[in-house]
């Protein structure tokens, strides 16, 4: 008996492993999807509430107590998302800082005796960390590669990419980020943190992970895609808040960059989640100050306090600041284009050869990065330490293996430092802190900054797209702060003013490059202000962001939009295309063949239709007594698959059932019809029916959506586009012009007031009155003849 259980366990493990997406299948699908514009490799989400008979019966059984419980659980989940994302960010930062600290401490200890031995140890440590990252991604969680923001943006836009929100993706994202960032690659951990927060939110929303038996019953509350979308939005904001310690910036990032649908209730929950993250991160940092976190000290979380820097700016400085914005727009657009070309080539040619090639590629890039970061500082001459200021806490040179400015690397004298090693021999957070630092004028030479800019820009372009978790926030800040400090050096030299700080221009350069690459404005502006703790620089950051975004938009789209198109994610942008103004709804769907079902359909016909096409929605048509066909609703493919699998609603008679007397027993919970998050769900291949089952019938009336959205055939495609995107729809019926009007709804019809004497709701409108005809036989409605003020209100 025991041997049978062991054998079954082995077979199950083999089956699970065989179902993991291999590189050949996954990459070929991604390449094909990049060539297709229909996005067949992904599936749309059902954000619309399907108000069928089962849903209405379930809602009718719920009282006000359940509604309060439902809202309370949403807020409790927002609390859990904030705590979980904050703890994940703390864990990633502590691990990265400790790995990097051990690496630098060991390297500096060894180079005191031999630079060659230190060089070998430095390469091997980086190689081991990067290998661990790429191995986790290729063998365990393929969907955790990259930043994850394009996929999450697609999810919140209404597109589900399989595998992006699974538990193994979360684990792969956390541990893969530790290896790739700790290994010194030109990548950041901020983008992966957004994906991490989204995964935590999705797992809470679906009640855990059934595959890994982590699904407590008390978590299984939210079963609709709409509720999960709200939680994932909270997770995205929590990721940004945890990455940058910028809670307000996280809220604005979710609003501006990733979400396509927003409401005031969601704003409050997102804000609450970001505030919880800020509390968790601050508590963890306070705990780590006691020395319990190893090498995790003032580094780690991004907080570059330059409040003691430049206090004011003059009118003459606006021109070089505008130049920084132009440079950021040009370099950001070039970065997007280069990464697009290289990523496309990598997916089309390189990664199709298997996981071994992915591992070799990442390890090779790791070795090249280590050689550059260790070898280039050896070619630079050391500079003498500046005269120490009594009020300055900067130490020159800094102690070996510690964070800070003025690194003594390959210098013949004790009171010398290597400016290029000061950038390379640091974690990226500490290197940015050095570039932003005030009171360090002339710390870096123009040759060193230019050398680092060219090499790091090239490494960032080449590294982005490898099979490791990769963020572009911090590399973008590194690139921008480098050329920003270069411009600041020339401004200091040209204007000869003592109150001009090079670190201020480094900050503006970082903002300009991110604006030119990612095309964010409001959220990025707030994030930069929060992480620098200097509100006086707000107008300058706004200036360079507007200029860099305008320049970048003249060449291509933002980084995440370009990568989403490359991955075949069919995003609906905020604005429709120009040619849609000249098209109608009928012209947009004229090439489609509508497949419909009768109200009572034979099981064999349902099975045959589902096997013969890939449609996800089918109109249901009922023929009345006079033989006229009437569309009574929309049935989803996922609902039909559930009905076929359960067989509970099969009937021998082809006669429809009577819904009026409540004679239909409720055999399904509404949650049974919802597809699990980020998975394929049921397919027609999973359905096994007998010959007797094929002769049965199903009445689709209780399960269809009786009120789908309908547009007339001559409506402009632009208007349909805006309706589709703003409501988060999946299907819209296109119908001929209606023959008659049965009523007209105005703003007053939507204003309701609870009657004090009864529990009913009284409509404050006269549109429910019976229509009357005048002497000429013209049907008149009182609301149509309301004053001009009411017309203006309706038009608003």
N, C-alpha and C positions, 0 to 999 in steps of 0.2 A: 504493500500500500504506500509506504514511504517512497519507494523507488518510482512509483507512478506519479506522485506529487512532484518529485524532483524532476522527472522527465517532462511533465507538463510545464513546470516553471522554466526549464531550459528552452522548450519550444516557444513559450510565450515571449521570453527574452529575445530569442532569435527573430520572432515575428515583429516585435517592437523595433528592434534594431534595423530590420529590413525596411520598415516604413519610414525611417528617418530619411529626409531628402538628401540624396547624394549630390555631389557637385556636378556630375554630368547632367542629371535631370534638372536640377534647380537652375543651373546657369544657362542651359539651353533654353529653358522656359523663359528666363529673364531676357535673354537676347531676342527671342522671338517676340516677346511682348513689347520690346522697345521698337520693333519694326511695325507692330500693329497699332492701330489707333483706337481699336474697340475695347482694349483692356480685358480680353477674354481670360487672362490668367488670374484675374481678381474677381471679387464678387461684391455687389452692392449690399449695403446694410438697410434694414427695415426700420428707419427712424419714425415712420408714420405709425400711429396707433391703429391697429386693425380692429375696428369696432364691430366684430362679428357677434353672433348669438352667445357663444361661450364667454366672450369678454364682457358683454353686458350683464350676463347672469352673475359672473364673478364680481363685477363692480356693484351690482345690486345687493349682494350679500355682505358687503363691507360697510361698516358704520363709521361714524366720525372718530371713534377710538382708534380704528385701524388706520385711518388717514393720518392722525397724529403720530401713531407709531411709525408709519411709513416715512414721514418727514423727519422724525427723530433719528431713524436709522440712517438716513442720508447724511445728516450732520455727524453722526457717530462714525460713519465710514470716512467722511472728510477728515475727521480727527485721526483715524487710523492711517489714512494715506499720508498725512503730514508726518506722523511719527515714523512710519515705515520708511518713507523716502528720506527723511532726515537721518535716520540711523544708517541707511544704506550709503548715503553720502559721507557720513562720518567714517564708516568702515573703509570705504574706497580711499578716502583721503589719508587716513592713518596708515593704511597698507602701502599706498604709493609713496608717502613721505618716508616711511621706514625703509622700504626697499631702496629708494633713492639715497637715503642717508647712509645706509650700510654700504651701498656701492661707492659713494664718494669718499666715505671714511676709509674703506679698504684701499681704494685707489690712491688716495693721498698718503696713506701709510706706506704703501709699497713703493711709490715713486721717490720716496726719500732715499731709497737704496738703488732702485733701477727703474728708469722710465719705461724700458721695454717690458719688464714684468708687469708694471702697473697698466700698461697699454693692453697686454694680453688679458689680464684679469678684468679690466673694464669692458672689453669686447665680450668676454665669456659671460659675465653677469647680465649684460644687456641681451645677449643672444638667448640665454636661458629664460629670461622673463618674456621676451617676445615669442619664443617657441611655445611656452605654456599658453600664451594667449591665443595664438593661431591654432594650436592643437585643440583647445577647448571649442573654438568656433567651428572648425571643420568637422570634428568628430561628434560634437554634442549639440551645439546650438547654431546652425547655419544662419538663422534669422537674426542673430545678435551682431552680425557684422555691420560695419558702418555706424553712422550716428543714430539712425533710427528715426530721426525727425521727419524725413520725407514720408515714411510709412505711417507715422502717427498723424501727420498732417492729412494724409489720404484717408485714414480711418475717421478722423473728425470731419472730413469732407463727405463721408458716406461710402467709402471704399474699404473693404476688408481684404488685407493681404494675409494669406494663411501663414500662421506660425509666429507672427510678430508680437503677440501678447501672451505667449505660453509661459509656464513656470520655468521650463528649461531655458527659454530665451532670457528670462530675468537672471537666472544663475549665470548663464554665459556672459551676459552684459556686465555683471558686477566683477566677476573674476577675470574676464577678458580685458576689461578696462584697466585693472590693476597691472596686468602684465604688459599691455601695450604702452601705457603712460609711464609706468615705472621703468620700462626698458628703454626710455629715452627717445622714442619715435616722435616725429614731428606731428603729434596728434594731441587732442585734449580729451578730458573726461566729462565735459559739460554737456555735449550733445547726448552721449550715452546715459547721463543722469536723467535727462528728459524722458528717454525711452524707459529707463528703470522706473521712474515714477508712474508712467503710463501702464507698465506691466503690473506693478503693485495694485494700482487702482482697478485694472481689469480683473485681476485674480480675486479681489474682494467683491467686485460686482457680480461675478459668476459663481461666487461661493467657494472659491479655492480651486484646486486642481484634482479632478477625479482620477486622472491617470496615475498620479503619485499618492492617491488616497489621502489627500489633504483638503477635504471638503466637509467641514462641519455643517450640520443642518441649520444652525442659527445664522450662518452667513448667506444662505440661499434665499435672499429676499428679492433681489432685482434680476429679472429675467428678460427684460426688453432691451433692444439695442439703444433705445433713447436714454434709459437710465444709465447704461454702461457708458454711453458717450459723455454724459455729465461727469461721471467719476473719472474717466480718462482725461477730461479737460482739467479736473483738479490735479491729477497726477502730473500732467505736463507743467502746470504752473509750479507745483511743488518741486519738480526737478530743477527748474531754473532758479527758484528761490534757494534751493540747497546748493546748487553749483556756485552761485555768485553771492550768496547771502544778501539777496535783493528781493524781498517779498513783494514789494509793489511792482518791480520789474517783472517778476514771474507772472503776476496777474495780467499785466499789459502784454507780455509775450504770448500768453494763451489767447488773449483777445485779438491781437494784431496779426500774429504769424500763423497759428495752427488751426484755430477754430473757424468754422463757416457759419455757425449758428450760435446765438447768444441770447441770454435773457437776464433780468435783474436778479432773480433768485439764484441763478448760477454764479453771478458775480459775487454774491455774499459768501457762498460756500467756497469758491476759489480763493477769495481773500482770506477766509478763515484757515484754509489749508496752508496757504503760504505763511501766515502768521505762526502756525504751529511749527512749521519747518524752521523758521527763524529762531523760535524758542529752543527747539531741540539742538540745533547746531550751536547756538550760543552756550547752552548748558554743557555740551560736549567739549567745546573749546575751553571753557572754564575749568572743567575737570582735567583736561590735558595739560593745563598750565602748571600743575603740580609735579609734572615730570613722569606721569604714569603711562604716557603714550610713546615712549621711546624718542625717536628723532622728530616726532610731530611737535613743533614748537610754534613760533610765530609764522612759519610757512603754512603750507597746506591750503586751507580755505582762502579763496581769493578775497583779499581786502587790502587794497593799495591806498593807504591813507596819505593823501598829498595835501591835506588841509593846511600844512605849514609851508606850502609852496608859494607860487605867484599869487599875490593878492589882487592885482588889478591889471588891466591891459589898456593899451593906447590905440587910437584909431589907425596908426601906421601898421600895427600888427595884424589888422584884419586881412590885408592882402596876402601875406605869407600863409595865414590860416586858410584862406580860400584856395591857395595853391595846394595845401595839404589835402583839402577836399577833392580837388581835381585829380591829384595823384592817387588818392584812395579809390576814386571811381574807376580810373583806368586800370590800376593794378587789380582791383577786385573783379572787374569784368574779364580781364585776361586770366585771372585765376579760375573763374567759373568755366571759361571756354577750354582752358588746358585740361582741367580735371574732367570735363565732359568728354573730350577726345580720348584721353588716356583710359578713363573708366570704361568707355565703350570698347576700345581695343582690348582691354584686359578681359572684359566679360565675353567678348566675341571670340577671341583667339587663345588667350592664356589660360583662363580659369576653366575652360572646357576640357582641359587635359587631366583634370582630377585634383583631388585634395593634396596629393604630394607636391604638385606644382605650386599650389597656394602656400604651403608650408615653406617650400624652398624660396619662393619670392619674398615672403615676409622676413625670413631669416637673412636673406641677402641684403634687403634694405636695412635691416638692423645693423649688419656688419658695416655697410657703407656709412650709415649715420654715425656709428661709433668712431670709425676712422676719421671722418670729417671733424667731429666734435673734439676728438683728442688730438688730431694731427695739426689742424689749422692754428690753434694757439701756440704750438711749438714754433711756428714760422714768424710769430710776432715778437717784437722787442718789448721788453718790460719798461714800464714808466715809473718814475719815482713817486712815492706817496705824497699827496698834498699836505700842506701844513695843517695840523689837526686844530680844529676849532673846539674851544672849551665847552661850548653848548651843544656840540654835535655828538651823537652816540655812534657815529660811524668809526670803525676801527680799521686801520690800514697797516699792513694787510690783515685780512680776517683770519681767524684760526682755521687750520686745515680741517676740511670735512664739515664745516658749519656754513649756514646760509649767510648771505650778506654780500656787500660790495667788496671790491678790491681783493681779488684772488691772487695769491702768490703761486704762480705756476711757471716752472722752468725759468726762474729768475736767479741771477747770480748773487744778488744782494737781498738782505732781509727786508729792507724798507722799500720794496718795489712790488708792483702788481702787474698782472697781465689783463688788459681790458677785454680782450676777446675771450679769454678763459672765464672772465666774470660773467659772461653771457652763456657760454656753452656748459661750464661746469656748475650748473644749478638746475634744479627743477624749473619748469617753465613758469610756475607761479613766482618763484624767487627771482628769476631772471627779469620778469616783467616788473616786479617790485624795484629792482635795481634800475631799470630803464626809466621808471616813473619817479625815481627818488629826487627830492629837492636838495639844494645845497651841494650838488655834486657836479658843478659846471666843469667842463673839460675833462671829465673822468674817462670818456671814450674818445678815441680818435675817429676821424671821418673814414679812414681806411678800414678800421675794424668794423664799424657799423655797416659800411657798404659791403664788405666781405660777408658778414653774417647775413645781411639782407638777401644777397644773391643765393647763398648756399641754403639758407633755411626756406626761402621761397620755393626753390627747386625741390628740396626734400618734402615740403608740405604737398606740393602738387603730385609728386610721385607716390608718396605714402598714402594719400587719400584714395580709397578704393580697394586697399588690400583687405584680406580676410581677417580683420581684427576690429573691435569696437573703436570708432574714430570720431572724435568731435573736432569742429573747426573754429570754435569760439576762441580758445586760447592761442592756437597757432596764428589766427588772424590778428589777435591783439599783439602777439610777438612781432609779426611782420609790420603792422602799422606803427607800433611804437618805435621801431628801428628807424624807418625813414622819417617819422615825425621828429625824433630826436636829432636826426641829421639836419632837417630844416631849422630846428631850434638852435643848433650850433651856428648856422649861418646868420640867423636873426640876431643872436647875441653879438656876433662879430660885426655885423653891419650897423646895428643901431647903437651898440656900445652902452647898453643900459644894464645896470646892475640888478634891477628887479625882474628881469626876464629869466624864467627858469626853463631849462631844456626839458625837464620832466613834464611840464605842462604841454609842450608841443608833442611829446611822446604820447600823452593821453589823447590829444586831438588826432594824431596819426592813427592810433588804434581804433578810435571811433570811425574815422573816415574809411579805413579798409573794411571794417565790418559792414558799414553802410553800403560801400561799393560792391561787396560780395553778397551779403545776405539781404540787402535792401530793406532793412528794418529801420524805423525812425523813432517813434514815440517810445516803444519798449526799450530799445537799445539806448536811447538817451537817458532814460531813468535808471537803467542798469549801470551805466557808466558813472552816473552821479552817485548812486548808492555804494558802489565798490570803491570810489575814490574819496567819499566823504567831503566833497567840496562843491557846495551849491553855487559858488560864484562862477564856476566854469560852465554852467548850464547854457547860457546864450552862445558860447563858442562851440560847444558840442552840437547844439542845434544847427548852427551855421554849417559846420563841416559835414554833418549827416545829410542835410538837404542837398548840398552841392554834390557829394559823392553819390548819393542815390540817383540824382538827375543825370549825372555823367554815366553811371553804370547802366541805367535803363535805356540809354541811347544805343547800347551794343547788344545786350542779351537780358535774359531773365535772371532772377535771383538764384542762389546756389541750390536751395532746397527745391525750387520749382524745376530747375534743370535736371537734378538727380531724380525727381519724381517721374518726369517724362522718360528718362532713360530706363527706369525700372518698370515702365508700362503702367504707372498708376494714373488713371484718368481723372485728374483733378478738374473740378469746376471752379474756375477763377472767379474773382469778385465781379468782373465785368465781362459781358458777352463779347464775342468777336464782332467786328464791324459788319461782316457780310450777313450776319443774322438779321439785320434790320430789313433786308430785302427778301427774306424768306418767311413763309408761313408755317404753321404747325403741320398742315397737310403735306407740304413739300418736304418737310424733314422726315416724315415717316412713310412716304409713298413707296419706298423700296421694301418695307417690312410686310411680311405675310402674317396676318392676325390669326392666331389659333385660339379657338374658344371652346368652351364646354357647355353642354346643356345643363339644366338645373339638376336633373337626375341622370347620372351617367353610368355606363357599364364599367366595371372594374377593368376589363380587358382593354377598353378604349383608353382609359386613363394611363394604364401601364404602357400601352403602345405609343401614345403621344409623348409621354415623358422620356421614353427611350429614343424617340426619333428627332428630338430637338432639345435645345439648351435654354429655352425660355424660362424665366423665373416668375412670370405673372401671366394669368390667363383670364380673359373676360368670361363671365358666366351669363348665358343667354337663356331666357325663358320665353316660351311661345304661349301667348295668352289664348283666350277662348276664340278670338277672331283670327288666330293664326299669325298675328303680328309679332315679330321678334322684339324682345325688350331686354336690354342689358340690365341685369339686377345686381351686378357687383364684380369683384375681382378676387380670384383665388390664387394664392401663392404656391409655388412649386414645393417649398418646404412643408407647407400644410398638407398638400396631397401626399407627400412621402410619409408623413406621420400617419395619415389615415390608412394608407396601404399597409404600413408595417403593423399597426395595432389591430386591424381587421374588426374593430369593435363596432364600426358604423356600417358594416356591410348589411344589405337587406335583399331579400328575395324579390320584392315587388318593385317595379319601375315607377310606382306612384310616389309623388312628393309627400312629405310629412307636413303636418299642420303645426305651425309655430305659434299660432294665436292662443291656444288653450294651454300652453306650457306642457304639451305631451311629450316633448323630446327630453329624455334624461341626459344630464350632463356627464358624459363619460370621460372627458378630458379636462385637465387643468389648462389654463391659458399658457402657462409656462412650458408645456410640452411642445408647443409649436415654435419655440424660439431656438434658433441655432446656437450652439455653444460658441463662445467668443474665439475669434482667430483660429477656427478650424473648419474643415470642409463640411462637417455635419453629415446628414444622411445623403446617400446617392441611390439612384435607381438600381445599381448593382447590389445594394444591400437588401433589397426587397425580394423575398422568396414567397411565391404564391402557388397554390395548387390549381389544377384545372377547375375544380368546383368554385374556387374563389373568383376565377375569371368570369364566371357566369353571374356573379352577384352585382348589385347596384349600390351606388352611394348618392345620397342627397347632399349636395354641396351647400345648401342654403345656410345651415348653422355655422359654417366655417368660412364663408366668403366675407370680404369687406363690402358692406352694402353701400358705402358712401365714398367711393374713390374720387379723386380730384379729376375734374373734367374741364377741357378747354375747347372752344369752337375751332373749327378747322381753319378759319382764316385769321386766327390770332397770330401776331408777329412772333417769330422765333425768339426775338429778344425778350419779349414779355414772358414767354413760356420759360425761357432760361432763368430769368430772375425769380419767377414763381417756384421753379423746380429747386433752385439752390437755396433760397431763403427759407423754404419750408422743409428742406431735407427730404425730398420725395425720392421714390424709387420708380414709380410708374405714374403716368398721366394719360388719361383717355383723351383721344382726339375724336370729336363727334361732329356731325353736321349741325347747322344752325337750328336752334330750338324753335318749334312752330309757335309757341305761345309763352307768355310770362304769367306765373301764378303769384308773384309777389316781388317786392323790392325791399331789401334790407339797407337801412341807413345806420349812421352812428347811434341814433337814439334807440334803435332796436337792440343794440348790444349793451346798453346801459340798463342794468337791472337793479331792483331795490327789493329787499326783503320786507314783506308785509308784517307789521307788528302783531296783527290779530291772528295771522295764520302762518303756517310754515311754507306756504307756496310763494313762488317768485312771480312778481307782477312786472310785465314788460311795460316800460314807459314810452310807448309809441302807439300811434294810431294806425300803423301799417297792418295791424292784425284785424282791423275793421273790414267789414265786407266791402268789396268794391261796388261802385255804383256807376250807372251809365247816364249820360246826359241825353238831351232830346235828340241829339244827332246820332246816338247809338255808339258813341265813343266811350270805351271803358276808361274810367278815371280812378286814380289812386291819390288819396290825400297827401301822401308823402312826396309825390312828384311835384306837387304844387306848393311846397313849403317855401318860405322866404329864401332869398339869396344867401343869407348867412348859413343856413343849414346845408345848402349846396356846397358852399366853400368848405364847411367842416368835413363833409363826405369826401371831397376831392383831396383834402389833406391826408 
